[in-house]
Amino acid sequence: MTHLISTSSRWRSPKTKVTLTVLTLFLISIWSLTGYFNHVLRKETQRLMGEQQSSTASFIAEDVGVEFRERMNALEQFASEIDAPLLNQPASVQAYVEQRPILQILFNTGVFVTRIDGTAIAEVPHIARVGVNYLDRDHIASALKDGKATVGKPVVGKMVRAPSFAMTVPIRDSQGKVIGALAGITDLSKPGFLDGIMENKYGKTGGYSVNSPKDRLVVTSSDKRRVMEALPAKGLIPALDRMLNGYEGTYIIVNALGTEVMNTAKSIPIADWRIVVSIPTEEIFGSIRDIQQRLLLAAIVLSLMAGALTWWTLGHHLTLVMAFHDPLTQLANRRLLQDRLNQAMALSRRSACHIAVIALDLDNFKPLNDKHGHPVGDLLLIEAARRISACVREIDTVARTGGDEFAVILGVLDANKAVATSQTSEVAEKIRIGLSEPYLLNVTQVAATNVTIEHHCSASMGVAVFKSSEASMTDVLQRADAAMYRAKDAGRNAIRFHEA
């Protein structure tokens, strides 16, 4: 069977290939570990910050809920004191609300009272609400038509002309029929009960906001620019939609200002609002940025060290290997051949087994070199080395001893010389046949074109079969060489055994 041998990959030295392979594996490992550590560190930091934010949001939501309930309870208490006869006397209702200063403390823009038709009949302070119909306001309509205490949608007030929201309760007669409404107004542009929270920051750059899900509106915020800000339309930010639909937890989004933030939401049930604690992720993960940079630097340094160490180790190892191996064929050289022969002879002395040395020289090799040059000749030598190695056992040794000269040591042969000779003859013939098959040498030329050169080459082989006690190492090598020259004299492509 012939093999196509190419010159295109000869530039890849073992040292370079092994170094690149080891370095690639190291880089993949170290960078994967660095990436995994960064991922875990970021995830754990996010989890811990989320738990902290959740606790803060829960506390604030509960606090705001208490403030709402206190105000709603106060409205309901005062509304219960207004009966039908009193409601029919606007002046008396006006006097009644003026005598309740607590209402102006609880609501920074005061309160007003309406009849069943939604028209205001009394107010504190006096800002011209009396006579204005508020039935178009959702909180007034809900109180008058549905008899429900309601927190209204944040709007720009008719008289206040500022962002505000109302809390409204129905006024009932002695039979429980709704006859009017009492509304308390909070101006979001003035100090109010929400400002105690909204004036604070969360962390260094974070803050708070109160959102109205049904209105998709920011009621108020630590960032006053966001008061009454419309939230993005449904479908644009799924995480925001999820929060507005009732999700209480932590999520990361890019806000309207283009900043990535981590939010934690909690409900304020009495108003059906959401308190949101928000902090830029830049601040959250800023604490681990130095660690990530140090990890990156460490990964780079370790990668460089690994590359340098691999290169040095391989250089040192290959120096030792090349001292005992032929650099072209990677076979044992003459020095290693002698060492292996010494070992085989020592084993022969202990076990009384025979050893065989085969010396072989390629026939018709010089014409190939002369015609096509040494690079093509090298290809043939490499292929010849491969074919010889394929014919022997792993315990045997194949060496290149000269330009086109090779040697083979067959160890642990039979103790009977005739049997050992037969064993050697089989191997030698197998090698001879293998080397005589045509060689197809693929040569890359200057114009990047490939040319296949077919060459026929055989081998002349000399064999010495012996026991350690019968000859010295020098004698054995000389005997095999002498037998090889006899094979050449016999016409080449032949095998000759040394005869005692």
C-alpha positions in Angstrom: 0.0 0.0 0.0 1.4 3.4 -1.0 1.1 6.6 1.0 1.0 10.2 -0.2 3.6 12.2 1.7 3.5 16.0 1.6 6.1 18.7 2.4 3.4 21.3 3.4 3.5 20.6 7.2 7.2 20.1 7.8 7.5 23.6 9.2 5.5 22.6 12.3 8.1 21.5 14.8 7.0 19.2 17.6 8.1 21.9 20.1 5.9 24.5 18.6 2.9 22.2 18.2 3.1 20.8 21.7 3.7 24.3 23.2 0.7 25.7 21.4 -1.5 22.8 22.4 -0.6 23.0 26.0 -0.9 26.8 26.1 -4.3 26.6 24.4 -5.6 24.1 26.9 -4.2 26.2 29.8 -5.7 29.4 28.4 -9.1 27.7 28.0 -8.9 26.4 31.5 -7.7 29.6 33.2 -10.0 31.9 31.3 -13.0 29.6 31.8 -12.2 29.5 35.5 -11.9 33.3 35.6 -15.1 33.7 33.7 -16.9 31.3 36.0 -15.6 33.0 39.1 -16.7 36.4 37.8 -20.1 35.0 37.0 -20.5 33.4 40.5 -19.2 36.5 42.2 -21.6 38.8 40.2 -24.5 36.4 40.8 -23.8 36.2 44.6 -23.4 39.9 44.9 -26.7 40.4 43.1 -28.4 37.9 45.4 -27.1 39.6 48.5 -28.0 43.1 47.3 -31.4 41.8 46.2 -32.0 40.5 49.7 -30.9 43.8 51.2 -33.1 45.8 48.8 -36.0 43.5 49.5 -35.8 44.1 53.2 -35.6 47.9 52.6 -38.5 47.9 50.2 -40.6 45.8 52.6 -39.9 48.2 55.5 -40.7 51.3 53.4 -43.8 49.8 51.9 -45.1 49.0 55.3 -44.2 52.5 56.6 -46.0 54.1 53.6 -48.9 51.8 54.1 -49.2 52.9 57.7 -49.2 56.6 56.6 -51.9 55.9 54.1 -54.1 54.0 56.6 -53.7 56.8 59.2 -54.9 59.4 56.7 -57.7 57.2 55.3 -58.9 56.5 58.9 -58.8 60.2 59.7 -60.9 61.0 56.6 -63.4 58.2 57.5 -63.7 59.5 61.0 -64.4 63.0 60.0 -66.7 61.9 57.2 -68.8 59.9 59.7 -69.4 63.2 61.7 -71.0 64.9 58.7 -74.6 64.0 58.4 -77.3 65.0 55.9 -78.5 68.1 57.7 -75.0 69.4 58.1 -74.1 68.7 54.5 -77.1 70.8 53.5 -75.6 73.8 55.2 -72.4 74.6 53.3 -71.4 77.3 55.8 -71.6 74.8 58.7 -69.6 72.3 56.7 -67.0 75.0 56.1 -66.8 75.8 59.7 -66.5 72.1 60.5 -63.5 71.5 58.3 -61.8 74.7 59.5 -62.1 73.5 63.1 -60.1 70.3 62.1 -56.5 71.5 61.7 -55.3 67.9 61.8 -56.6 67.6 58.3 -54.2 70.2 57.0 -51.4 68.5 58.8 -52.2 65.1 57.2 -52.8 66.6 53.8 -50.4 69.4 52.7 -52.9 70.9 50.3 -55.9 70.5 52.6 -59.3 68.9 52.1 -62.6 69.6 50.5 -66.2 68.3 50.7 -68.6 67.7 47.8 -72.3 67.0 47.5 -73.6 63.9 45.7 -73.3 65.7 42.4 -69.5 66.2 42.9 -69.6 69.9 43.4 -67.3 71.2 46.2 -69.1 73.1 49.0 -66.4 73.5 51.6 -62.6 73.5 51.7 -59.4 74.3 53.7 -57.4 76.2 52.8 -59.3 78.5 50.6 -58.0 78.1 47.1 -61.2 78.5 45.1 -62.3 74.8 45.0 -65.8 75.7 46.2 -68.2 75.6 43.3 -66.0 73.4 41.1 -67.4 70.1 40.1 -65.0 67.1 40.6 -67.1 64.3 39.4 -64.7 63.8 36.5 -62.0 62.8 39.0 -61.8 59.0 39.5 -61.5 59.2 43.3 -64.6 61.4 43.6 -66.6 59.3 41.2 -65.6 56.1 43.0 -66.6 57.5 46.4 -69.9 58.9 45.2 -71.0 56.2 42.8 -69.5 53.1 44.3 -69.2 54.2 47.9 -65.5 53.2 48.1 -62.6 54.8 49.9 -60.2 55.5 47.1 -56.7 56.8 46.4 -57.0 58.7 43.2 -54.8 58.9 40.1 -51.9 61.4 40.4 -52.9 64.4 38.3 -52.2 68.1 37.9 -54.8 69.6 40.2 -57.5 71.9 38.9 -56.8 74.6 41.4 -53.4 73.6 42.7 -51.8 73.4 39.2 -49.2 71.0 40.5 -48.8 67.2 40.6 -51.0 65.9 43.3 -53.2 63.0 44.3 -56.3 62.7 46.5 -57.6 60.3 49.1 -61.4 60.3 49.2 -64.0 58.6 51.3 -67.8 58.7 50.9 -70.1 60.6 53.3 -73.2 58.7 54.2 -76.5 59.6 55.9 -78.0 57.7 58.8 -79.3 55.0 56.5 -75.9 54.4 55.0 -76.7 56.1 51.7 -73.9 58.0 50.0 -74.7 61.7 50.1 -71.3 63.3 49.5 -67.5 62.9 49.6 -64.6 64.1 51.7 -61.2 64.3 49.8 -57.7 65.0 51.2 -55.1 66.3 48.7 -51.4 65.8 48.8 -49.3 68.1 46.6 -46.3 66.1 45.3 -44.3 69.3 44.8 -44.6 70.3 48.4 -43.2 68.6 51.5 -45.5 65.7 52.4 -45.6 62.3 54.1 -43.9 60.7 51.2 -40.9 63.1 51.2 -39.4 61.6 54.3 -38.6 58.6 52.2 -38.1 60.2 48.8 -35.5 62.7 50.0 -33.2 59.9 50.9 -30.8 58.0 48.7 -30.3 54.3 48.6 -26.6 53.7 48.6 -24.5 56.4 46.9 -26.5 56.8 43.7 -29.7 54.8 44.2 -33.1 56.0 45.3 -36.8 55.2 45.7 -39.9 55.7 43.6 -43.6 55.1 44.1 -45.4 53.8 41.0 -49.1 53.5 40.1 -49.4 50.2 38.1 -53.0 50.9 36.8 -51.9 54.3 35.5 -48.4 53.2 34.5 -47.1 56.3 36.2 -44.3 57.3 38.6 -46.2 59.0 41.4 -43.1 60.4 43.1 -39.4 59.7 43.2 -36.1 60.5 44.8 -35.3 62.0 41.4 -37.8 64.8 41.3 -37.4 64.9 37.5 -39.4 61.6 37.4 -42.5 62.8 39.3 -45.6 62.1 37.2 -43.3 60.4 34.6 -45.2 58.0 32.3 -43.7 54.5 32.4 -42.7 52.8 29.2 -45.6 51.3 27.2 -46.6 47.7 27.9 -44.4 45.2 26.1 -41.3 47.3 25.9 -39.8 46.1 29.2 -41.1 42.7 30.3 -39.5 42.9 33.7 -41.3 46.2 34.4 -44.6 44.8 33.1 -44.2 41.9 35.5 -43.7 44.3 38.4 -46.7 46.3 37.5 -48.7 43.1 37.3 -47.9 42.4 41.0 -44.5 40.8 41.0 -42.7 41.5 44.3 -39.0 40.8 43.9 -35.7 41.9 42.3 -35.1 42.5 38.6 -32.6 44.4 36.4 -33.8 46.8 33.7 -32.5 49.8 31.7 -34.5 52.8 33.0 -35.8 55.7 31.0 -32.5 57.6 31.4 -30.6 54.7 29.8 -29.0 53.5 33.1 -29.0 49.8 34.0 -30.5 49.5 37.5 -31.4 46.8 39.9 -34.9 47.3 41.2 -36.8 45.6 44.0 -40.6 46.2 44.2 -43.1 45.8 47.1 -46.8 46.5 47.1 -48.7 49.2 49.0 -52.1 47.4 49.0 -54.2 50.3 50.3 -53.3 52.4 47.3 -52.5 49.6 44.9 -49.2 51.3 44.3 -45.6 49.8 44.3 -42.7 51.1 46.2 -39.5 50.5 44.2 -36.0 50.6 45.6 -33.5 51.2 42.8 -29.7 51.3 42.5 -27.5 51.4 39.4 -25.7 48.1 38.7 -22.5 50.2 38.2 -22.6 50.9 42.0 -23.5 47.3 42.9 -20.8 45.6 40.9 -18.3 48.4 41.4 -17.1 46.7 44.6 -16.1 43.6 42.6 -14.6 45.4 39.6 -11.1 45.6 41.2 -11.3 41.9 41.9 -12.2 41.2 38.3 -9.4 43.4 37.1 -6.9 41.6 39.4 -8.2 38.2 38.2 -7.8 39.4 34.6 -4.2 40.5 35.3 -3.5 37.2 37.2 -4.9 35.2 34.2 -2.7 37.1 31.8 0.4 36.7 33.9 -0.3 33.0 34.5 -0.9 32.5 30.8 2.4 34.1 29.9 4.2 32.1 32.6 2.6 28.9 31.4 3.6 29.6 27.9 7.2 30.4 28.9 7.4 27.4 31.2 6.0 25.1 28.6 8.4 26.4 26.0 11.4 26.0 28.3 10.4 22.5 29.5 9.8 21.3 26.0 13.0 22.9 24.9 14.9 21.1 27.7 13.0 17.8 27.1 13.5 18.0 23.3 17.2 18.7 23.8 17.5 15.5 25.6 15.3 13.7 23.1 17.2 15.1 20.2 20.5 13.9 21.8 19.2 10.3 21.3 16.9 10.7 18.3 17.3 11.5 14.7 15.7 14.9 14.1 14.2 14.0 10.7 12.6 10.6 11.3 12.3 10.8 15.1 13.9 7.3 15.2 16.7 6.4 17.6 20.1 7.7 16.5 23.4 5.7 16.7 24.0 6.7 20.3 20.6 5.4 21.5 21.0 2.3 19.3 24.1 1.4 21.1 22.4 1.9 24.5 19.5 -0.2 23.5 21.8 -2.9 22.1 23.6 -3.0 25.5 20.3 -3.5 27.2 19.3 -6.3 24.8 22.6 -8.0 25.4 22.3 -7.8 29.1 18.8 -9.3 28.8 20.2 -12.0 26.6 22.8 -12.9 29.3 20.1 -13.4 31.9 17.6 -15.2 29.7 19.8 -17.1 27.2 17.6 -15.7 24.4 19.0 -14.7 21.0 19.2 -11.1 19.6 19.2 -10.0 16.0 20.6 -6.8 14.5 19.5 -5.9 11.0 21.5 -3.3 9.1 19.9 -1.9 5.9 20.7 0.6 3.3 18.2 2.1 0.8 18.8 1.3 -2.8 18.3 3.8 -5.6 18.1 6.7 -3.1 20.8 9.0 -4.4 19.2 9.5 -7.8 16.1 10.9 -6.1 18.2 13.4 -4.1 20.2 14.4 -7.2 17.1 14.9 -9.4 14.6 16.5 -7.0 16.7 17.8 -4.1 17.1 17.0 -0.4 13.6 18.0 0.7 12.1 15.3 -1.5 14.7 12.8 -0.3 13.8 13.7 3.3 10.2 12.8 2.6 11.2 9.4 1.4 13.4 8.8 4.5 10.5 9.7 6.7 8.2 7.3 4.9 10.8 4.6 5.0 11.2 5.0 8.7 7.5 4.7 9.1 7.3 1.5 7.1 10.2 -0.1 9.0 8.6 0.8 12.4 5.3 -0.7 11.2 7.0 -4.1 10.7 8.5 -4.6 14.2 7.3 -5.0 17.8 7.1 -2.2 20.4 10.0 -3.8 22.3 12.2 -3.7 19.2 14.3 -0.7 18.3 14.5 1.1 14.9 17.4 3.6 14.4 18.6 5.8 11.6 22.4 5.4 11.6 23.4 7.5 8.6 22.0 9.3 5.5 20.0 6.4 4.1 21.1 3.8 6.5 18.9 2.2 9.2 19.3 -0.5 11.8 16.9 -2.7 13.7 17.4 -4.5 17.0 15.1 -7.5 17.5 15.3 -8.6 21.2 14.0 -11.6 23.1 14.1 -14.1 20.3 14.0 -17.8 20.8 16.9 -19.6 22.6 17.2 -22.0 19.7 19.2 -20.2 17.0 17.4 -21.9 14.1 14.1 -20.7 15.5 15.5 -17.3 16.2 16.9 -17.0 12.7 13.5 -18.0 11.2 11.8 -15.3 13.4 14.3 -12.7 12.2 14.0 -13.8 8.5 10.2 -13.2 8.7 10.6 -9.7 10.0 13.4 -8.8 7.6 11.4 -10.0 4.6 8.4 -8.0 5.8 10.6 -4.9 5.9 12.1 -5.6 2.5 8.7 -6.0 0.9 7.4 -2.9 2.7 10.3 -0.7 1.5 10.0 -1.9 -2.1 6.5 -0.6 -2.6 6.3 2.6 -4.6 6.6 6.0 -2.9 4.2 8.8 -3.8 5.8 12.1 -2.7 3.6 15.2 -2.8 5.8 18.3 -3.3 4.6 21.9 -2.9 6.3 24.1 -5.4 6.8 27.9 -5.6 3.5 28.7 -7.3 1.7 26.8 -4.5 1.0 23.9 -6.9 1.3 20.4 -5.7 3.3 17.8 -7.8 3.3 14.1 -7.0 6.6 12.3 -7.6 6.5 8.5 -7.8 9.7 6.8 -6.8 10.7 3.2 -6.5 13.2 2.2 -3.9 14.3 -1.0 -2.3 16.7 -2.0 0.5 19.8 -4.2 0.9 19.8 -5.8 4.4 22.4 -7.6 6.5 21.4 -9.6 9.5 23.4 -10.9 12.5 21.7 -13.3 14.9 23.6 -14.0 18.2 23.6 -14.4 21.9 25.3 -12.0 24.2 28.0 -14.5 25.1 29.0 -14.9 21.4 30.2 -11.5 20.5 30.7 -7.9 21.6 28.5 -5.1 20.5 31.1 -3.8 18.1 31.5 -7.2 16.5 27.7 -7.6 16.1 27.3 -4.2 14.3 30.3 -5.0 12.1 28.8 -8.4 11.2 25.5 -6.9 10.2 27.2 -4.2 8.1 29.3 -6.8 6.4 26.2 -8.9 5.6 24.5 -5.8 4.2 27.3 -5.2 1.7 27.1 -8.8 0.6 23.4 -8.1 -0.1 24.3 -5.1 -2.2 26.9 -7.1 -4.1 24.3 -9.7 -4.7 22.2 -7.3 -6.7 20.4 -5.3 -4.0 16.8 -5.7 -2.7 18.1 -8.7 -0.9 18.7 -10.1 2.6 21.9 -11.7 3.7 22.7 -13.3 7.1 26.1 -13.3 8.7 27.7 -16.7 8.6 30.1 -17.6 11.4 
